[in-house]
Each structure stands twice: as structure tokens, then as C-alpha cells.
């Protein structure tokens, strides 16, 4: 499932590694780069094509709580 990058939200990849979207960088009004940070604080910059190629699952507790509240 394709996930949209949302700053402040955590995602997990297929190996279970947690990454957080720290920022989205826009150039000429278009999303061009995404700043990621892993659980150890290491930051990485990827382009939107690389983001689309990642198999991620939303892992943010806030989103999970909101989803659970909608299910009631």
C-alpha cells in the first residue's frame, strides 16, 4: 500500500525498522525530497521516487488511535 509522507509520523519497513518523516522539501511548489530519521537519529534525504519504491506501513500511535476511534 502506498503511504503518503506525513511529517512527524513513524513508518515501519518490511524488516521492521522504524523511520520518521522529519520534513518534506518543496521545490517550485512540488514535493521533491523527504527527510527521514531512524530510531537512532540518523537522517537521510530521499527523493519522491525512492519514497514510492519503499514498502512502508504507517506506525504512528496517533494515527492508530484515530483509526481505532473511527472503528467504534
Secondary structure, 3 states (H helix, E strand, C coil): CCCCCCCCCEEECCCCCEEEEEEEEEECCEEEEEEEEECCCCEEEEEHHHHHHCCCEECCHHHHHHHHHHHC
